[in-house]
Structure formats: C-alpha cells, structure tokens
Amino acid sequence: MANLATPKEQQTAYERWQMSSFAEGDQGIGSNKPKKKENAASAETVSQILDAVRKEAYAKGMQEGFAVGMAKAREAAYEDKQSFLKLMVAFSEALEKSDEQIADDVLSLALDIAKSMLKVKLNVDPSMVLPVVMDAIHYLPYVQKPARILVHHEDAQMLREYLAEEISSQHWQIQEDSSIERGGCLVETGANQIDSTNAVRWKRISEALAQNNDWLLP
C-alpha cells in the first residue's frame, strides 16, 4: 500500500516501469475498440456494395436475356410467317392446277362421248357424208381437172344419187376407197387435196380445244 502512495520521483525504476506498463496496457485495450467498430462498418459496407453489384448484374442479365429472347421470338415469328405464306401460295397453285385438271378431264370426257355418238350417227345415217363432201369442195380455191371425190364404198352410191347434177356439170368423179371410213372423204384436183376424213376432222376439233383426243381410240 505504501508503494502506491510513493511519489514518482521516489519510486524505483521497477515501480515506474510497472505502472507505465499497466497504463500503456489500458490505453492499448481502449484503442482497439474503435478499430473493431470501423472494421465491422467496413465489412458491412463491402457487403452492401457486393449485394448492390449482384442485383445490378442480375437486372442487367435479365434485361439482356429478355432482349435476346424477344429478338429470337421475332425471328421465329418471321420465319413462321414466311413458311405460312409459302404454304398458302403452294396451296393456291395446287388448287389452280386441280381446277385446270378437272376442267381438262371434263372436256376430255365430253369429247369421248361426242366421238362415240358421232361414230354411231355416221353408221346409222348415211346422209352424214353429204355436208362433209360439200364442205370439202367449198374449200377448194378452184376446180382443176381431174377432180375426184374418194369415199367409202357404202357412201359412193348415195353420192352419185344426190350429186348427180354437180357431177355431170363439173365432171366430178366418185371413186371408192375402202381405207376411208364412212362419213369422211378425200377431195382431190390436179393442184389441191382436201382431207376431210373422220380422223383428220376430229384432230382439228381436238387441237382447237387444246386436247389430244385420237379419233381411232375408243
């Protein structure tokens, strides 16, 4: 107890060192407290900064991802639109071709029916050859001798009866030709020939209708 009250100048060097050490120790302990608070505040600040950076990066990433997604969606929508337009064009073309094909099929069927009916008519009505012969003669620019009308032998006699006056006045000759089908004829002069056989006349009709319908086929 006496040592504590001893004046500093009367204290031994040990006593002075001992008291100084305690004092410095107290100062050291007291000075560490602000530093800990400062370190804690710094750590909190860093954490807040990192959190803010993470949030900003997340928001930026979401923004960029949304922009990329929208761009891809627009690109996909454009491609789908183009594909749909191509499909519509192809469908329209197919429909037009289908309509054309149906029209061609109907016309071809109509020609087949007409051909069958005409063949029956030629066999039933022998007079059918008369307008054919007269039409062929009409197409001749002029009659130059010798002038001949070649027909099927079953049509020859009828022509001689119905065209007796024309034959005698213009010196026409009626000649039988078994290669010529009934209802058709060949008209020949020294300079011209008119082919009015059934196959040739039917070919003209088919070509006028843009069809390939052979008279000889059933």
C-alpha positions in Angstrom: 0.0 0.0 0.0 2.9 2.3 0.7 4.3 1.9 -2.7 1.1 3.2 -4.3 1.3 6.4 -2.4 5.1 6.9 -3.1 5.8 9.9 -5.2 7.0 9.2 -8.7 10.4 10.7 -8.1 10.9 8.5 -5.1 9.8 5.3 -6.8 12.3 2.7 -8.0 12.8 2.1 -11.7 10.9 -1.2 -11.4 7.9 0.6 -9.9 7.9 3.2 -12.5 8.1 0.6 -15.3 5.3 -1.5 -13.7 2.9 1.4 -13.5 3.8 2.6 -17.0 3.1 -0.9 -18.4 -0.4 -1.0 -16.9 -1.1 2.4 -18.2 0.0 1.5 -21.7 -2.0 -1.7 -21.5 -5.1 0.2 -20.6 -4.5 2.6 -23.4 -4.0 -0.3 -25.9 -7.2 -2.0 -24.8 -9.2 1.1 -25.1 -7.8 2.0 -28.5 -8.8 -1.4 -30.1 -12.5 -0.8 -29.6 -12.9 1.9 -32.3 -10.9 -0.2 -34.8 -13.2 -3.2 -34.4 -16.2 -0.9 -34.9 -14.5 0.6 -38.0 -13.7 -2.9 -39.4 -17.3 -4.1 -38.8 -18.6 -1.0 -40.6 -16.2 -1.5 -43.5 -17.3 -5.2 -43.8 -21.0 -4.1 -43.8 -20.3 -1.5 -46.5 -18.5 -4.1 -48.7 -21.4 -6.5 -48.2 -23.8 -3.8 -49.3 -21.7 -2.9 -52.3 -21.4 -6.5 -53.3 -25.2 -7.0 -52.9 -25.9 -3.9 -55.0 -23.5 -5.2 -57.7 -25.2 -8.6 -57.7 -28.6 -7.0 -58.0 -27.4 -4.7 -60.8 -25.8 -7.7 -62.6 -28.9 -9.7 -62.2 -31.1 -6.9 -63.5 -28.8 -6.3 -66.5 -28.7 -10.0 -67.2 -32.4 -10.2 -67.1 -32.6 -7.2 -69.4 -30.2 -8.6 -71.9 -31.8 -12.1 -71.8 -35.2 -10.6 -72.4 -33.9 -8.6 -75.4 -32.2 -11.7 -76.8 -35.3 -13.8 -76.2 -37.5 -11.2 -77.9 -35.2 -11.0 -80.9 -35.3 -14.8 -81.3 -39.0 -14.8 -80.9 -39.4 -12.1 -83.6 -37.1 -14.1 -85.8 -39.0 -17.3 -85.3 -42.3 -15.5 -85.9 -41.0 -14.0 -89.1 -39.8 -17.5 -90.3 -43.2 -19.0 -89.4 -44.9 -16.2 -91.3 -42.8 -16.8 -94.4 -43.4 -20.6 -94.2 -47.1 -19.9 -93.9 -47.1 -17.6 -96.9 -45.2 -20.2 -99.0 -47.7 -22.8 -97.9 -50.6 -20.6 -99.0 -49.0 -19.9 -102.4 -48.4 -23.6 -102.9 -52.0 -24.4 -101.9 -53.3 -21.8 -104.3 -51.2 -23.2 -107.1 -52.2 -26.7 -106.4 -55.9 -25.6 -106.3 -55.5 -23.9 -109.7 -53.8 -26.9 -111.2 -56.5 -29.1 -109.7 -59.2 -26.9 -111.3 -57.4 -27.0 -114.6 -57.0 -30.8 -114.4 -60.7 -31.2 -113.6 -61.6 -28.9 -116.5 -59.4 -30.9 -118.8 -60.8 -34.2 -117.6 -64.4 -33.0 -118.1 -63.5 -31.7 -121.6 -61.8 -35.0 -122.5 -64.8 -36.9 -121.3 -67.1 -34.7 -123.3 -65.0 -35.3 -126.4 -65.1 -39.1 -125.9 -68.8 -39.0 -125.6 -69.2 -36.8 -128.6 -66.9 -39.1 -130.6 -68.9 -42.2 -129.7 -72.2 -40.5 -130.6 -70.8 -39.3 -133.9 -69.5 -42.7 -134.9 -72.9 -44.2 -134.1 -74.6 -41.4 -136.1 -72.3 -42.0 -139.1 -73.2 -45.7 -139.2 -76.9 -45.1 -138.8 -77.4 -42.1 -141.1 -75.5 -42.5 -144.4 -76.5 -38.9 -145.4 -74.0 -37.5 -142.9 -71.3 -37.7 -145.6 -73.1 -35.2 -147.8 -72.3 -32.0 -145.8 -68.8 -33.2 -145.3 -68.2 -33.6 -149.1 -69.9 -30.2 -149.9 -67.8 -28.5 -147.2 -64.6 -30.0 -148.6 -65.5 -28.9 -152.2 -66.2 -25.4 -150.8 -62.6 -25.1 -149.5 -61.1 -25.7 -153.0 -59.9 -22.4 -154.5 -60.9 -23.6 -157.9 -61.7 -27.0 -159.6 -59.0 -28.2 -161.8 -59.4 -31.4 -163.7 -59.2 -34.2 -162.9 -61.4 -33.7 -159.9 -62.1 -36.7 -157.7 -64.1 -37.5 -154.5 -62.8 -40.5 -152.7 -65.3 -42.1 -150.2 -66.1 -45.4 -148.6 -67.8 -47.8 -151.0 -71.1 -47.6 -148.9 -71.2 -43.9 -149.4 -70.3 -43.8 -153.1 -73.8 -44.8 -154.4 -75.6 -42.3 -152.3 -73.2 -39.5 -153.5 -73.9 -40.4 -157.1 -77.6 -40.1 -156.5 -77.5 -36.8 -154.5 -74.7 -35.1 -156.5 -75.7 -36.3 -160.0 -76.2 -32.8 -161.3 -72.9 -31.4 -159.8 -71.0 -34.5 -161.0 -72.3 -34.1 -164.6 -71.8 -30.3 -164.8 -68.3 -30.1 -163.2 -67.1 -33.5 -164.3 -66.5 -34.9 -160.8 -65.5 -38.5 -160.4 -66.7 -40.6 -157.5 -64.2 -43.2 -156.5 -64.5 -45.8 -153.8 -61.7 -46.2 -151.3 -62.1 -48.9 -148.6 -59.3 -47.2 -146.4 -61.6 -44.2 -145.9 -64.1 -44.6 -143.1 -67.8 -44.0 -143.6 -68.7 -40.3 -143.2 -65.4 -39.0 -144.4 -63.9 -38.2 -147.8 -60.8 -37.0 -149.8 -61.3 -34.4 -152.4 -58.5 -34.2 -155.0 -57.9 -32.0 -158.0 -54.8 -31.6 -160.2 -53.4 -28.9 -157.8 -55.1 -29.4 -154.4 -56.2 -32.0 -151.9 -58.7 -31.5 -149.1 -58.6 -34.2 -146.4 -62.0 -34.5 -144.7 -61.6 -37.9 -143.3 -63.1 -38.5 -139.9 -59.7 -38.8 -138.1 -58.4 -35.5 -139.6 -61.5 -33.6 -138.9 -61.6 -34.8 -135.4 -58.0 -33.9 -134.9 -58.7 -30.3 -135.9 -61.5 -30.2 -133.3 -59.3 -31.7 -130.6 -56.4 -29.3 -131.3 -58.8 -26.3 -131.3 -59.8 -27.4 -127.7 -56.1 -28.0 -126.7 -56.8 -31.7 -126.4 -55.1 -34.8 -127.7 -58.0 -37.0 -128.4 -57.4 -39.6 -131.1 -60.4 -40.5 -133.3 -59.2 -44.1 -133.7 -59.1 -44.7 -129.9 -62.4 -45.8 -128.3 
